[in-house]
Amino acid sequence: MSDAERDAGNRRIKLGFLLLVAVSPPLIALQWSPTPLELLAALGVGLLLGLLFVWYLGRLAGEFTGGSRRPGRRR
């Protein structure tokens, strides 16, 4: 797998996690008949939580793969 393919796959995974976390609060809020403003607020909070989650997972994964981008490393 090339670096470009790995980067593209990582971007798709990050986007998937972000979307999953971002749409969860508005979907949960729909159970209580929210106003449009409340739905937008839930989406904003979900987006913020999603960004924090993706950032945290990126840092956590970096601890396990910290040396994987060194030149000359065997794969």
C-alpha positions as CSV (number, residue, x, y, z in Angstrom):
1,M,0.0,0.0,0.0
2,S,1.4,3.3,-1.0
3,D,1.6,6.4,1.3
4,A,-1.1,8.1,-0.8
5,E,-3.5,5.2,-0.5
6,R,-2.9,5.0,3.2
7,D,-3.5,8.8,3.6
8,A,-6.7,8.6,1.6
9,G,-7.9,5.7,3.7
10,N,-7.1,7.5,6.9
11,R,-9.0,10.6,5.7
12,R,-12.1,8.5,4.9
13,I,-12.0,6.8,8.3
14,K,-11.6,10.2,10.0
15,L,-14.5,11.6,8.0
16,G,-16.7,8.6,8.8
17,F,-16.0,9.0,12.5
18,L,-16.7,12.7,12.3
19,L,-20.0,12.3,10.5
20,L,-21.1,9.5,12.9
21,V,-20.4,11.6,16.0
22,A,-21.7,14.8,14.5
23,V,-25.2,13.4,13.4
24,S,-25.8,11.5,16.6
25,P,-26.9,14.4,18.9
26,P,-29.4,15.7,16.3
27,L,-30.9,12.3,15.8
28,I,-31.2,11.8,19.5
29,A,-32.8,15.2,19.9
30,L,-35.4,14.3,17.3
31,Q,-37.0,12.1,20.0
32,W,-38.2,15.2,21.9
33,S,-39.5,17.3,19.0
34,P,-36.8,20.0,19.0
35,T,-37.1,23.4,17.4
36,P,-34.9,24.0,14.3
37,L,-32.5,26.1,16.5
38,E,-32.2,23.2,19.0
39,L,-31.4,20.9,16.1
40,L,-28.7,23.2,14.8
41,A,-27.2,23.5,18.3
42,A,-27.2,19.7,18.6
43,L,-25.4,19.5,15.3
44,G,-22.9,22.1,16.3
45,V,-22.2,20.3,19.6
46,G,-21.9,17.0,17.7
47,L,-19.5,18.5,15.2
48,L,-17.4,19.9,18.0
49,L,-17.4,16.5,19.8
50,G,-16.6,14.8,16.5
51,L,-13.6,17.0,15.8
52,L,-12.3,16.5,19.4
53,F,-12.8,12.7,19.0
54,V,-10.9,12.5,15.7
55,W,-8.1,14.7,17.0
56,Y,-7.8,12.5,20.1
57,L,-7.8,9.3,18.1
58,G,-5.2,10.8,15.8
59,R,-2.9,11.6,18.7
60,L,-3.5,8.1,20.2
61,A,-2.8,6.4,16.9
62,G,0.4,8.5,16.6
63,E,1.8,7.0,19.7
64,F,1.5,3.5,18.2
65,T,2.7,4.5,14.7
66,G,5.1,7.2,15.6
67,G,8.1,5.7,13.7
68,S,6.2,4.4,10.7
69,R,7.0,7.3,8.4
70,R,10.8,7.1,8.7
71,P,12.6,6.7,5.3
72,G,14.1,3.3,4.7
73,R,11.8,1.5,7.0
74,R,10.8,-2.0,5.8
75,R,7.1,-2.7,5.4
